[in-house]
Amino acid sequence: MTSMLIHKGLLGRVHKNVAVVALANTRIAWAVLRRGEKFAVKGMPLAA
């Protein structure tokens, strides 16, 4: 429920794609912190 309120507030301020990336980054950061592991980037970036 709380995440829905955050989504609606964020979507009111920024473009949908920006909100999606911001939420994905937050989920990755939370998972890394929760597990206590270092984040390892895999693959090549799409844009240079």
C-alpha positions as CSV (number, residue, x, y, z in Angstrom):
1,M,0.0,0.0,0.0
2,T,2.8,2.4,0.9
3,S,4.6,1.7,-2.3
4,M,1.5,2.6,-4.3
5,L,1.4,6.0,-2.6
6,I,5.1,6.5,-3.4
7,H,4.5,5.5,-7.0
8,K,1.6,7.9,-7.5
9,G,3.6,10.8,-5.9
10,L,6.7,10.0,-8.1
11,L,4.7,9.6,-11.3
12,G,3.1,13.0,-10.6
13,R,6.6,14.7,-10.7
14,V,8.6,12.8,-13.3
15,H,8.2,10.9,-16.6
16,K,7.0,7.3,-16.3
17,N,10.4,5.9,-17.5
18,V,12.4,7.9,-15.0
19,A,10.1,6.7,-12.2
20,V,10.6,3.0,-13.3
21,V,14.4,3.4,-13.3
22,A,14.4,5.1,-10.0
23,L,12.3,2.4,-8.4
24,A,14.5,-0.4,-9.9
25,N,17.6,1.3,-8.6
26,T,16.0,1.5,-5.1
27,R,15.1,-2.2,-5.2
28,I,18.7,-3.2,-6.2
29,A,20.2,-1.0,-3.5
30,W,17.8,-2.5,-0.9
31,A,18.7,-6.0,-1.9
32,V,22.5,-5.3,-1.8
33,L,22.2,-3.7,1.7
34,R,19.9,-6.4,3.0
35,R,22.3,-9.2,2.0
36,G,25.4,-7.3,3.0
37,E,27.1,-8.2,-0.3
38,K,29.1,-6.0,-2.7
39,F,27.3,-5.1,-5.9
40,A,28.9,-6.7,-9.0
41,V,28.0,-5.2,-12.4
42,K,27.5,-7.9,-15.0
43,G,27.4,-7.2,-18.7
44,M,28.2,-4.1,-20.8
45,P,26.4,-0.8,-20.6
46,L,23.9,-0.1,-23.4
47,A,25.0,3.4,-24.0
48,A,28.5,4.9,-23.8
